């Protein structure tokens, strides 16, 4: 796999398979891109869903653990898979450090906990988005619902992966033909396949 440096927006409710699918993509990147030597997962607690890279698609990855490291040790990391746990409400210093990462996969879990969907996107986040190419980063943001996704995020993303959510309609700010088509298709499988998802490329061709 050649460098892509995509920004992924993954949206799905609890139990929709969002984390499993995120791990599938992360494992694919780590296995096929020799220039990527770090994985950093940012979360607000020590949850077991990211204790390792094990998932339904990769059950053998249980021995690939993600230890928790201190924020101040992040930029000293040369390689490996780690987690950073948010310890304070002010997230900007975390993001400033993330924007300095190189050759990394960065997964930011439940981004809605620290940025409101309709608020102005802070400069530190814009810097993080703009740095992915120069610093060889694959960037993942996860959200529970479409209504939580800032429209600026959706415009800058290269791939939106939509699972089942609690949304009853596509929010007006994201009501684009491709998103609406994916959402409507998922509505028909909501009772028969809770893990169904749709990949929505944004100005790119996506190979699943």
KAHURA-V39827 format. One line per field, one symbol per residue. phi: phi as a letter, one per 20 degrees, with the letter a starting at -180 (. if undefined). burial: I if it has 9 or more other C-alpha atoms within 8 Angstrom, else O. A space follows every 10 residues. Layout:
# KAHURA-V39827
phi=???
burial=???
This chain:
# KAHURA-V39827
phi=.fgdledddd caffnenffg fffgffffff fdcffecccc ddbdaeeffc fbefbgfcff efeefdfedf gfegfefeao dbcddfdbff effffgfgfd fclcdcddfl fffccfgdef ffffffffff efffdlcddd ddcecffeef ffgffefdbd dddfcefebf ggfdfdgfff ffffffgfdg edbfdfbced fcmbedde
burial=OOOOIIIIII IIIOOIIIOI OIIIOIIOII OOIOOIIIII IIIOOOOOOO IIIIIOOIOO IIOIIIOOIO OOOIOOOOOO IIIIIIOOOO IOOOIIIIIO IOIIIIIIII IIOOOIIOOO OOOIIIIIIO IIOOIIIIII IIIIIIIIII IOIIOOIIII IIIIIOOOOI OOOIIOOOII OIIOOIOOII OOOIIIIIII IOOOOOOO
